[in-house]
Amino acid sequence: MSAKNVRRNKSGMKIFLIPDFAFIGENMALLDEEVKNCLDRNDLRLVIDCELVPYIDSEGLEKLLEYYNQIRKKGGSLEIFNPNPLCNEILNITRITDYIDIYFNLEKEGGASYEGRSPN
């Protein structure tokens, strides 16, 4: 089994956190630490890139809402980027999308790409 990891990238004013594990139980401690580090540094425009996240359970959903509330209290924003179809369905069914915006990197004709909001 590979080691679980959260990469961190900065693009403009946004900090991208890129986890490579399912959002379940004890796995969330890794993301907790990264979100806390961002809050401590006043990096308040966070994007969680979920491209490598295979699944989200109820504890993962609770944590996402907890992050959203912590960041909003400090005047920041949280977005989710590129969830796979299963995770996107989970986020939509549970109405997390009522709070957290979801964006996708969508391919256009000719190979160009753009960032678009969830169609749901």
C-alpha positions in Angstrom: 0.0 0.0 0.0 1.4 3.4 -0.9 2.0 6.2 1.6 -0.9 8.7 1.8 0.1 12.2 1.0 -1.2 15.8 0.6 0.7 17.9 -1.9 0.4 21.6 -1.8 0.5 24.1 -4.7 -0.1 27.8 -5.0 -1.7 29.4 -7.9 -2.2 33.1 -7.6 -3.9 33.7 -4.3 -5.3 30.2 -4.0 -3.7 27.3 -2.2 -4.4 23.9 -3.8 -4.3 20.9 -1.4 -4.0 17.7 -3.4 -4.7 14.6 -1.3 -4.1 11.1 -2.8 -6.4 9.1 -0.4 -10.0 8.4 0.3 -11.8 10.8 2.6 -12.5 8.3 5.3 -11.9 8.0 9.0 -8.3 8.3 10.1 -7.2 9.5 6.7 -8.7 12.9 7.4 -6.0 13.7 10.0 -3.5 14.3 7.1 -5.8 16.8 5.5 -6.7 18.3 9.0 -3.0 19.1 9.5 -2.7 20.8 6.1 -5.9 22.9 6.5 -4.7 23.9 10.0 -1.3 25.0 8.6 -3.0 27.1 5.9 -5.3 28.8 8.5 -2.2 29.5 10.8 -0.5 31.2 7.8 -3.7 33.1 6.9 -3.8 31.3 3.5 -7.6 31.6 3.3 -8.4 30.8 -0.3 -8.2 27.0 -0.3 -9.0 24.6 -3.1 -9.1 20.9 -2.3 -8.2 19.1 -5.6 -10.0 15.7 -5.4 -8.8 14.2 -8.6 -7.0 11.4 -6.7 -9.7 10.9 -4.0 -11.5 7.7 -4.8 -14.2 7.9 -2.2 -15.8 10.1 0.5 -17.6 8.7 3.5 -19.8 10.5 6.1 -16.7 11.4 8.3 -15.0 12.9 5.2 -18.2 14.9 4.5 -18.3 16.2 8.1 -14.7 17.2 7.8 -15.3 19.1 4.6 -18.1 21.1 6.3 -15.8 21.7 9.3 -13.1 23.1 7.0 -15.7 25.3 5.3 -16.9 26.7 8.6 -13.4 27.3 9.9 -12.2 29.1 6.8 -15.4 31.2 6.4 -15.1 32.3 10.1 -11.7 33.8 9.1 -13.1 35.4 5.9 -11.8 32.9 3.5 -13.2 30.5 0.9 -13.1 26.8 0.2 -13.7 25.1 -3.2 -13.5 21.5 -4.3 -11.9 20.8 -7.7 -12.1 17.8 -10.0 -13.9 15.2 -7.9 -14.4 11.9 -9.8 -18.0 11.0 -10.8 -18.7 8.9 -7.6 -17.4 11.6 -5.3 -19.3 14.3 -7.2 -22.5 12.3 -6.9 -21.9 11.9 -3.1 -21.2 15.7 -2.8 -24.4 16.5 -4.7 -26.7 14.0 -3.0 -25.6 15.1 0.4 -26.0 18.7 -0.6 -22.5 19.7 0.3 -22.7 21.8 -2.9 -25.1 24.1 -1.0 -22.1 25.3 0.9 -18.9 24.4 -1.1 -18.6 25.2 -4.8 -17.3 22.4 -7.0 -15.3 23.1 -10.1 -13.9 21.0 -12.9 -11.1 21.3 -15.4 -13.2 20.8 -18.6 -11.7 20.0 -22.0 -13.0 22.1 -24.9 -12.8 21.3 -28.6 -9.3 21.8 -29.9 -7.6 20.7 -26.7 -8.1 24.0 -24.8 -9.3 23.7 -21.2 -11.2 25.9 -18.8 -12.4 25.8 -15.3 -16.1 25.3 -15.1 -18.6 24.9 -12.2 -20.3 21.6 -11.5 -23.3 21.1 -13.8 -25.4 19.8 -10.9 
